Amino acid sequence: MATYMPDRGRPVAAAGHADELNVSVADVLAAQARLRRFLPPTPLHYAERFGTWLKLENLQRTGSYKVRGALNAMLAALERGDERTVICASAGNHAQGVAWASHRLGLQAITVMPHGAPATKIAGVQHWGATVRQHGNSYDEAYAFAVELAEQNGYRFLSAFDDPDVIAGQGTLGIELAPHAPDVVIVPIGGGGLASGVALALKSQGVRIIGAQVEGVDSMARAVHGDVREIEPVSTLADGVKVKIPGFITRRLCSNLLDDIVIVREAELRETLVRLALEEHVIAEGAGALALAAGRRVAGKRKCAVVSGGNIDATVLATLLSEVRPRPPRKPRRRNGERLRSRATSPPPRTLTSESPKISVTAVEEAL
């Protein structure tokens, strides 16, 4: 008989069927084959002032990477002949992914969202025709209610992160990064689905995978060190990663595949989000700026931070822009060779003309 475990987001069979919980690189490649006709690759942007490449999942369908996992899980279910109504629990982005995917595939979907979920995310779910039920004041309360409804009505519960098909779908982001040969990729962690999928896709190529969590919202960082206590997350701008208990499958994968998890202070996160908007003209939600905030402590020649989503309420963004005053970025440093050449050949600063050499964006991308 299938049961729902408190730290798992999908029904699991008895112990003899533990292999059903496995997910591999082959699953990620199968997901890529399913998704390529629905989801075009998202762009890379070089944030020069941060010295980091950005994978812009804020430009993804529904404004978040979550649609990758939701769509792959629904397509895989249809291949198995499962056309049941899908129900999920989400702070917002997974719900929007489920709503968009169900709209495209002609399936019925119900999303359970906690009270206090961002209005922009609730509106996004309703736009695609999914039913919205609000319950509880946290993701975990919404999760318990969604599981109860699934059991009572025979719906298919689709975890936001602890499902092999969801993990494989999130891993397609890593497949898109592979041709650009990053040496380190930083990903935000809530339940761990994105980190697990990206690590599966890239770890065999020698890429370091670093997770990012917020201070006081660090259940995965504690879990991989053996501390699986349920500790109430603190209030944070990064509502998308506010998970009390990480996934069972994702915990195992993160323990085995991640190189490190960096804990970011709330003030660092807020400043990074504002700098992204003002300096790079990239609008990110709290969780979307988390990887970049952590990347300031990560060394690498070709760093890439995943901007996981851009669904931030306009009022929240306006408040941040009016209240947060980021420190001026440090002046860029030139290599020794550039400094010597500039002394020998460059004209004085006041005589620079429009004929000064331009940097080729194409050359930079090819170099990466």
C-alpha positions as CSV (number, residue, x, y, z in Angstrom):
1,M,0.0,0.0,0.0
2,A,1.4,3.4,-0.9
3,T,2.0,5.8,1.9
4,Y,3.0,9.5,2.2
5,M,6.1,10.1,4.3
6,P,6.3,13.4,6.1
7,D,9.6,14.3,4.3
8,R,8.6,13.0,0.9
9,G,6.5,14.6,-1.8
10,R,5.2,11.5,-3.6
11,P,3.6,8.2,-2.6
12,V,6.2,5.5,-2.3
13,A,5.5,1.8,-2.4
14,A,6.8,-0.7,0.2
15,A,10.5,-1.2,0.8
16,G,10.8,-3.7,-2.0
17,H,10.2,-1.0,-4.6
18,A,12.8,1.4,-3.5
19,D,14.3,1.4,-7.1
20,E,11.2,3.5,-8.1
21,L,12.9,6.4,-6.2
22,N,16.0,6.3,-8.4
23,V,16.8,9.1,-10.8
24,S,19.8,9.1,-13.2
25,V,21.4,11.1,-16.0
26,A,19.4,9.0,-18.4
27,D,16.2,10.3,-16.9
28,V,17.5,13.9,-17.4
29,L,18.3,13.2,-21.0
30,A,14.8,11.7,-21.5
31,A,13.3,14.8,-19.9
32,Q,15.2,17.0,-22.3
33,A,13.8,15.1,-25.3
34,R,10.3,15.6,-23.9
35,L,10.6,19.3,-23.1
36,R,12.5,20.7,-26.1
37,R,9.4,21.2,-28.2
38,F,7.7,23.1,-25.3
39,L,10.5,25.1,-23.6
40,P,13.2,26.9,-25.5
41,P,16.6,27.3,-23.7
42,T,16.8,30.3,-21.5
43,P,19.7,32.7,-22.1
44,L,23.0,33.3,-20.3
45,H,24.0,36.8,-19.3
46,Y,27.4,37.9,-18.1
47,A,27.1,40.1,-15.0
48,E,30.5,41.8,-15.3
49,R,30.3,43.7,-12.0
50,F,29.7,40.3,-10.2
51,G,32.2,38.4,-12.4
52,T,29.6,35.7,-12.9
53,W,27.5,34.3,-15.7
54,L,23.7,34.2,-14.9
55,K,21.4,31.5,-16.2
56,L,18.2,33.6,-16.6
57,E,15.3,31.3,-15.5
58,N,13.4,34.4,-14.6
59,L,12.8,34.5,-18.4
60,Q,11.4,31.0,-18.4
61,R,7.7,30.2,-19.1
62,T,5.8,31.3,-16.0
63,G,8.9,33.2,-14.8
64,S,10.6,30.2,-13.0
65,Y,12.5,27.0,-13.7
66,K,9.8,25.1,-11.9
67,V,7.8,24.6,-15.1
68,R,10.6,22.2,-16.3
69,G,9.9,19.6,-13.6
70,A,6.1,20.0,-13.6
71,L,5.8,19.6,-17.4
72,N,8.2,16.6,-17.5
73,A,6.3,14.9,-14.8
74,M,3.0,15.3,-16.5
75,L,4.3,14.2,-19.9
76,A,5.9,11.1,-18.3
77,A,2.6,10.4,-16.6
78,L,0.7,10.6,-19.9
79,E,3.2,8.2,-21.4
80,R,2.2,5.8,-18.6
81,G,-1.5,6.3,-19.3
82,D,-2.1,8.4,-16.1
83,E,-4.6,11.2,-16.9
84,R,-5.7,11.9,-13.3
85,T,-6.3,15.4,-12.0
86,V,-3.0,16.7,-10.7
87,I,-2.8,18.4,-7.3
88,C,0.2,20.1,-5.8
89,A,1.3,22.3,-2.8
90,S,3.4,25.3,-3.6
91,A,4.4,28.7,-2.4
92,G,3.8,29.8,-6.0
93,N,6.3,28.9,-8.7
94,H,5.6,25.1,-8.8
95,A,1.9,25.9,-8.8
96,Q,2.4,28.2,-11.8
97,G,4.4,25.5,-13.5
98,V,1.7,22.9,-12.9
99,A,-1.0,25.3,-14.1
100,W,0.8,26.1,-17.3
101,A,1.7,22.5,-18.0
102,S,-1.9,21.3,-17.4
103,H,-3.2,24.1,-19.7
104,R,-0.9,23.0,-22.5
105,L,-1.7,19.3,-22.0
106,G,-5.4,19.6,-21.4
107,L,-5.3,18.2,-17.9
108,Q,-7.1,19.3,-14.7
109,A,-5.0,20.8,-12.0
110,I,-5.5,22.0,-8.4
111,T,-2.9,24.0,-6.5
112,V,-2.9,24.5,-2.8
113,M,-1.0,27.6,-1.8
114,P,-0.5,29.0,1.8
115,H,-2.1,32.2,2.9
116,G,0.4,35.0,2.3
117,A,1.7,33.6,-1.0
118,P,2.7,36.4,-3.3
119,A,-0.3,37.9,-5.2
120,T,1.6,37.8,-8.5
121,K,2.0,34.0,-8.2
122,I,-1.6,33.4,-7.3
123,A,-2.7,35.5,-10.3
124,G,-0.3,33.5,-12.5
125,V,-1.9,30.2,-11.5
126,Q,-5.4,31.5,-12.1
127,H,-4.4,32.9,-15.5
128,W,-3.7,29.4,-16.7
129,G,-7.0,28.0,-15.5
130,A,-5.9,25.9,-12.5
131,T,-8.0,25.8,-9.3
132,V,-6.4,27.7,-6.4
133,R,-7.0,26.6,-2.8
134,Q,-5.4,28.6,-0.1
135,H,-4.7,26.7,3.2
136,G,-2.4,27.2,6.1
137,N,0.3,29.8,6.7
138,S,3.3,27.8,5.4
139,Y,4.3,25.4,2.6
140,D,4.2,22.5,5.0
141,E,0.6,23.2,6.0
142,A,-0.4,23.5,2.4
143,Y,1.4,20.3,1.6
144,A,-0.4,18.3,4.3
145,F,-3.8,19.6,3.0
146,A,-3.0,18.8,-0.6
147,V,-1.9,15.2,0.4
148,E,-5.2,14.8,2.2
149,L,-7.2,15.9,-0.8
150,A,-5.3,13.6,-3.1
151,E,-6.0,10.6,-0.9
152,Q,-9.7,11.5,-0.5
153,N,-10.3,12.1,-4.2
154,G,-7.9,9.9,-6.1
155,Y,-5.9,12.8,-7.5
156,R,-2.2,12.5,-8.4
157,F,-0.1,14.5,-6.0
158,L,2.9,16.1,-7.7
159,S,5.7,17.1,-5.3
160,A,7.4,20.4,-5.9
161,F,10.8,18.7,-5.6
162,D,10.8,15.1,-4.3
163,D,9.7,13.3,-7.4
164,P,12.1,11.6,-9.9
165,D,10.4,13.1,-12.9
166,V,10.4,16.5,-11.4
167,I,14.1,16.2,-10.5
168,A,14.9,15.1,-14.1
169,G,13.0,18.0,-15.5
170,Q,14.9,20.5,-13.4
171,G,18.1,18.8,-14.5
172,T,17.5,19.9,-18.1
173,L,18.8,23.3,-17.0
174,G,22.2,21.7,-16.4
175,I,22.1,20.1,-19.9
176,E,21.7,23.6,-21.4
177,L,24.7,24.8,-19.4
178,A,27.0,22.0,-20.4
179,P,28.1,23.4,-23.8
180,H,29.3,26.6,-22.0
181,A,31.8,24.6,-19.9
182,P,31.3,26.3,-16.5
183,D,33.7,25.2,-13.8
184,V,31.3,25.9,-11.0
185,V,27.5,26.3,-10.9
186,I,25.7,27.8,-7.9
187,V,22.0,26.9,-7.4
188,P,19.4,27.9,-4.7
189,I,18.1,25.1,-2.5
190,G,14.7,24.8,-1.0
191,G,13.6,21.2,-1.2
192,G,16.5,20.3,-3.4
193,G,15.0,19.4,-6.7
194,L,16.9,21.9,-8.8
195,A,20.3,21.2,-7.1
196,S,19.8,17.5,-7.5
197,G,18.9,17.7,-11.2
198,V,21.7,20.1,-12.1
199,A,24.2,18.0,-10.2
200,L,23.1,14.9,-12.0
201,A,23.5,16.6,-15.4
202,L,26.9,18.2,-14.8
203,K,28.8,16.4,-12.0
204,S,30.2,13.8,-14.4
205,Q,31.8,16.6,-16.4
206,G,33.9,17.8,-13.4
207,V,31.7,20.8,-12.7
208,R,31.5,21.9,-9.1
209,I,27.9,22.3,-7.8
210,I,27.4,24.7,-4.9
211,G,24.1,25.0,-3.2
212,A,22.8,28.3,-1.6
213,Q,20.5,28.7,1.3
214,V,19.4,31.6,3.6
215,E,20.4,31.8,7.2
216,G,17.6,30.3,9.3
217,V,16.1,28.6,6.2
218,D,18.8,26.0,5.8
219,S,17.0,22.6,6.3
220,M,19.0,20.9,3.5
221,A,22.4,22.1,4.8
222,R,21.5,20.7,8.2
223,A,20.0,17.5,6.7
224,V,23.2,16.6,4.7
225,H,25.1,16.7,8.0
226,G,22.6,14.4,9.7
227,D,20.3,17.0,11.5
228,V,16.8,16.2,10.3
229,R,14.9,18.0,13.0
230,E,11.9,20.0,12.0
231,I,12.8,23.7,12.7
232,E,10.5,26.4,11.7
233,P,12.1,28.6,9.0
234,V,12.5,32.3,9.7
235,S,10.8,35.0,7.7
236,T,12.8,35.6,4.5
237,L,12.5,37.5,1.2
238,A,13.3,34.1,-0.5
239,D,9.8,32.6,0.0
240,G,10.4,30.1,-2.8
241,V,13.0,28.2,-0.7
242,K,11.2,28.3,2.6
243,V,11.0,24.6,3.2
244,K,10.9,23.1,6.7
245,I,11.8,19.5,5.6
246,P,13.9,18.8,2.4
247,G,13.0,15.9,0.2
248,F,14.0,12.3,0.8
249,I,15.3,11.6,-2.7
250,T,16.8,15.1,-3.0
251,R,18.5,14.8,0.4
252,R,20.3,11.7,-0.8
253,L,21.3,13.2,-4.1
254,C,22.5,16.4,-2.5
255,S,24.6,14.6,0.1
256,N,26.3,12.6,-2.7
257,L,26.7,15.2,-5.4
258,L,27.0,18.7,-4.0
259,D,30.5,20.1,-3.3
260,D,29.3,22.6,-0.7
261,I,26.3,24.6,0.6
262,V,26.8,28.3,1.2
263,I,24.6,30.1,3.8
264,V,23.7,33.7,2.9
265,R,22.5,36.4,5.3
266,E,19.2,38.0,4.7
267,A,20.9,41.4,4.3
268,E,23.2,40.0,1.6
269,L,20.2,38.6,-0.3
270,R,18.3,41.9,-0.2
271,E,21.4,43.9,-1.4
272,T,22.1,41.4,-4.2
273,L,18.5,41.6,-5.5
274,V,18.6,45.4,-5.6
275,R,22.0,45.3,-7.4
276,L,20.7,42.9,-9.9
277,A,17.9,45.2,-10.7
278,L,19.9,48.5,-10.8
279,E,23.2,47.3,-12.3
280,E,22.2,44.3,-14.5
281,H,18.6,45.3,-15.2
282,V,17.5,41.8,-14.2
283,I,14.4,41.4,-12.1
284,A,14.6,38.5,-9.7
285,E,12.5,37.3,-6.8
286,G,14.2,36.6,-3.5
287,A,15.1,33.0,-4.2
288,G,16.2,34.0,-7.7
289,A,18.9,36.3,-6.3
290,L,20.1,33.7,-3.8
291,A,22.6,31.9,-5.9
292,L,24.3,35.1,-7.0
293,A,24.5,36.3,-3.4
294,A,26.2,33.0,-2.5
295,G,28.5,33.2,-5.5
296,R,30.3,36.2,-4.0
297,R,32.0,33.6,-1.7
298,V,32.7,31.0,-4.3
299,A,35.9,31.0,-6.3
300,G,35.9,30.0,-10.0
301,K,37.1,31.1,-13.4
302,R,33.8,30.5,-15.2
303,K,31.2,30.8,-12.4
304,C,27.5,30.5,-13.3
305,A,24.7,31.4,-10.9
306,V,21.1,30.3,-11.6
307,V,18.6,33.1,-11.4
308,S,15.8,30.7,-10.6
309,G,12.8,33.0,-10.8
310,G,11.5,36.5,-11.3
311,N,8.0,36.5,-9.8
312,I,8.3,39.2,-7.3
313,D,5.4,41.5,-6.2
314,A,5.8,45.0,-7.5
315,T,5.2,46.4,-4.1
316,V,7.9,44.3,-2.5
317,L,10.4,45.3,-5.3
318,A,9.5,49.0,-4.9
319,T,10.0,48.8,-1.1
320,L,13.4,47.2,-1.6
321,L,14.5,49.7,-4.2
322,S,13.6,52.6,-1.8
323,E,15.0,51.1,1.4
324,V,18.2,49.2,0.4
325,R,21.3,51.2,-0.5
326,P,23.8,48.8,-1.9
327,R,27.5,49.5,-1.4
328,P,29.3,50.7,-4.5
329,P,31.0,47.7,-6.3
330,R,34.8,47.5,-6.2
331,K,36.6,48.9,-9.2
332,P,37.5,46.3,-11.7
333,R,41.0,45.0,-11.7
334,R,42.9,44.5,-14.9
335,R,45.4,41.7,-15.6
336,N,49.1,42.6,-15.5
337,G,49.4,42.3,-19.2
338,E,46.6,44.7,-19.8
339,R,48.1,47.2,-17.4
340,L,51.5,47.1,-19.2
341,R,49.9,47.5,-22.6
342,S,47.8,50.4,-21.5
343,R,50.9,52.3,-20.3
344,A,52.7,51.7,-23.6
345,T,49.9,52.3,-26.1
346,S,46.8,53.9,-24.6
347,P,46.2,57.6,-25.1
348,P,45.5,59.8,-22.0
349,P,41.9,59.3,-20.8
350,R,40.8,62.8,-22.0
351,T,41.7,61.9,-25.7
352,L,39.7,58.7,-26.0
353,T,37.6,58.8,-29.2
354,S,34.8,56.8,-30.7
355,E,37.4,54.7,-32.6
356,S,38.5,53.1,-29.3
357,P,38.5,49.2,-29.6
358,K,35.2,47.6,-28.7
359,I,34.8,44.3,-26.8
360,S,33.1,41.6,-28.9
361,V,30.3,39.9,-27.1
362,T,30.6,37.0,-29.5
363,A,34.3,36.5,-28.6
364,V,33.4,36.5,-24.9
365,E,30.8,33.8,-25.4
366,E,33.0,31.7,-27.6
367,A,35.8,32.0,-24.9
368,L,33.4,30.6,-22.3
